[in-house]
């Protein structure tokens, strides 16, 4: 079976400065195994932001914190590569 390499971007809607709830960036299709190779989080605001990255496993019905309450300074970027 062929592998597919995808690039996904979350636009955040019209307001990048307020996150009122979790945002799903990628959902694996049914009967598909997905591997996240890496991701980038950037702070485009004029102040500090706090971010949390969670992974939800629907088979186990479990959410795991990958990163929790990470502070990013103005104009900074966090890259996670596996």
C-alpha positions in Angstrom: 0.0 0.0 0.0 1.3 3.5 -0.9 2.1 6.0 1.7 0.7 9.5 1.6 2.6 12.5 3.1 0.2 15.3 4.1 0.7 18.9 5.3 -2.1 20.3 7.4 -2.5 24.0 8.5 -5.0 25.3 11.0 -6.0 28.8 10.1 -7.5 29.7 13.5 -10.4 31.5 11.9 -10.5 35.2 11.9 -9.1 35.7 15.4 -5.7 34.2 16.3 -5.6 35.9 19.7 -8.4 34.0 21.4 -8.8 30.3 21.8 -12.1 29.5 23.5 -12.0 25.8 22.9 -9.9 23.0 21.5 -9.1 23.0 17.8 -8.8 19.9 15.7 -6.0 20.2 13.2 -6.0 16.7 11.8 -8.3 13.7 12.1 -7.2 10.4 10.6 -9.7 8.8 8.2 -11.4 5.6 9.2 -9.3 2.5 8.9 -6.1 4.6 8.6 -3.0 4.6 10.7 -1.4 8.1 10.9 2.0 9.1 12.2 2.7 12.8 13.1 6.3 13.5 12.0 6.4 17.0 13.4 4.6 20.2 13.9 5.2 24.0 14.4 3.4 26.4 16.7 4.0 30.2 16.1 3.0 33.2 18.2 1.8 35.9 15.8 0.4 38.1 18.5 2.0 41.0 20.4 2.1 39.3 23.8 2.8 35.9 25.4 0.6 33.0 24.6 0.0 29.7 26.3 -0.5 26.6 24.3 -1.4 22.9 24.9 -1.2 20.1 22.4 -3.4 17.0 23.0 -3.7 13.7 21.1 -7.0 11.9 21.2 -7.0 8.1 20.5 -10.6 7.2 19.6 -9.9 3.4 19.8 -8.9 3.8 23.4 -11.3 6.7 24.1 -8.4 8.6 25.7 -6.8 12.0 25.4 -3.1 12.5 26.2 -1.3 15.8 26.7 1.7 15.9 24.4 2.6 19.5 25.6 0.8 21.4 28.4 0.7 25.1 29.1 3.8 26.0 27.0 4.5 29.7 27.0 5.5 31.3 23.7 7.0 34.8 23.6 6.0 37.4 20.9 7.2 36.3 17.5 8.6 33.0 18.7 8.1 29.6 17.1 8.1 26.1 18.7 9.0 23.2 16.3 8.5 19.6 17.4 10.1 17.0 15.1 10.1 13.2 15.7 
